[in-house]
Amino acid sequence: MATAFLGLAVAACLLYFPYIWCHLKGESEKDWGLTWFMGPGAWRDVIAALLLTLIPLTFVSLHWPIRWGGPGPHSLSFWQALDSLGGGLAAAFIEETFFRGWLQTLLTRHLGPWRGLFLATLCFALSHLILLSGWLRVATFFPGLVMGLLRLRNGSILPSIIYHAVCNVWAVWWAPIP
């Protein structure tokens, strides 16, 4: 029970801290990409990113070695699937708000767009090792780069939230689970 409350507290901090930061600094949420909008071409970018990443990943998942948790798709009970989907969708909102909205913006302001994107993505990937270890968890670096590019290109975290959410839904059935 204490672990659940700790998880909720961390999630709340990651979700609300960027907005509090803007308020305390007197800065616009829009300047941090924290206003959610789909600008011109954003849907095209999200769909292209999904097609370019999930089609090859599905093929890889179908040929993943059994000893590494493959091949997909995985059979989950209704409640396991619902739990995984809910957690994955919540994670998309929380992680994109913190890592792409706040951290990436902060780092790009100080280091430039490419170094900031790289470091924010590295932090995102490493954060996936907190609860579960394994090299496959760090592979989140690569979709993290895509999410960072969507944020950088579109000026809002909404395109990266949509991409992240769809990837998490895909991962419930297709991702190799060791």
N, C-alpha and C positions, 0 to 999 in steps of 0.2 A: 504494500500500500504506500509506503514511504517513497519507493522508487517511482510509482505513478505520479505522486505529487511533485517529486523532483523533476520528472520529465515535463510535466505541465508548466512548472515554473520556468524551466529553461526555454520551452517553446514560447511562452508568453514574453520572456525577455527578448528572444530573438525577433519576435514579431513586432513588438511595440517599441523596443529601444530605438530603432531608426526614426520613428515618428517623434518620439520624445526628444531625441537629439536635434532634429530640425526645429522643434518648438523652442528648445532651450537656446539654440544658436541663432534663432530668428531667421532661419533660412527657409526657402520654399521647398515643400515636399516634391514639387515638380523638378527642381534642380537636382534632386537625388533620385529621380526616376520612380518615386514612390506614389505618384498619381497613376492610376491604372487607365491606360488608353491604348487603343490599337490605331496607330497612325497609318498614313498611306504606305501600302506595301507590307505591313506587319503580318497580315494573314498569309500572304505569299511566302514571306520569310519563314514563318513557323511551319507551314506545310512542306516547303522545300527541305527544311532542316529535318523534319520527321521522316520524310521519304528517304533522304540521303543517309540517315543513321539507322532507322528501325528496320528497313528492308535488309541491309547487310547483316545487322545483328540477329534478325530472325533466322537467316541462313546459318550463321555461326552457331546459334543456339540449337538448331536442328542437328548439328554435327558435333556438338560439344561432348567430350568424353564422359562416360557414365561416372567414373571415379571423381569427376569435378562437378557433379550435380546435373548433368545433362543426360540425354537430349531433352529439350522442351517439347511441347508445353507441359506444364506440371498440373497434376490433379489436386485441387484443393476442395475442401468442404465449403459449403455455402458460407459458413461463419468465418472460416479462415480467409476466404476470398474477400468477404465484406470488411473484415478487420484490416487486411493488407491494403485494400483499396482506400479505406478511410484514412489510414495512416499515411499512405503515399500521396493522397490528395492534400492532406493537411501539411505534410512535409514540403510540398511544392510551394505553397503560399508562404510558409514560415522561412524556409531556406532561401527562397528568391528575394524576399523582403530584406533579409539580413545580408546575405552574401553578395547579391547583385545590386540591390538598392543601396545599402549603406556601405559595406566594405569595399566593393569594387569602385564605387564613386569616390570614396575617401582615398583609396590607393591611386586611382587614375589622376586625381587632382595633384597628388604629390610626386608620382613617378611617371606619369604619362599613361596613355590608354593601353598600350600593349603590356607593359610591365605590371600595371595595376590589374588588368584582366588576368594575367598569368598568376600573380600572387593570390588574388581573391579566389581563383579556381583551385589553386593548390591548397589553400585553407579549407575550401569546401570539400575537396577530396579527403584530406586528412581528418576532417571532422567525422567522416563516416567510419573511422577506426575507433571511435570512442566506445561504442557499445559492442561491436563485433570486430574481431581482427581478421586479417586475410588479405592477400594481394588483390583479390577481385573487388574488394570494397574500395580500394584506391583507384580502380578503373573508372570511378565516377568523375575523375579528372577530365576525361574526354567529352562526355556530354556536358560537363560543367563549362568547358570552353565554348561549346555551342550556345549554351544559355547566356554566357557572358557576352558573346558576339551579338546575340539577339538584343540584349539590354543596351549594349553600346550602339548598335545600329538604329534602334527604334526609340531610344530615350525614355522607355518605360519598362517596368518589370513585368507587365502583363504578358507580353509575348513569351518571355522566359518562363513565367508561371504556367502558361498553357503547354509549352513544350515539355517542361518538367513533369507536369501532371500526366500527360499522355505517356511519357516514358515510364513513369511509375506504374501506370495501369498495365502497360506492356510487360514490365518486369514481374508483375504478379504471376503471369502465366509463362513467360518465355525466358526470363533471366536464369542463368545457371545458378543453382542454389547448392553450395557444397554442404 
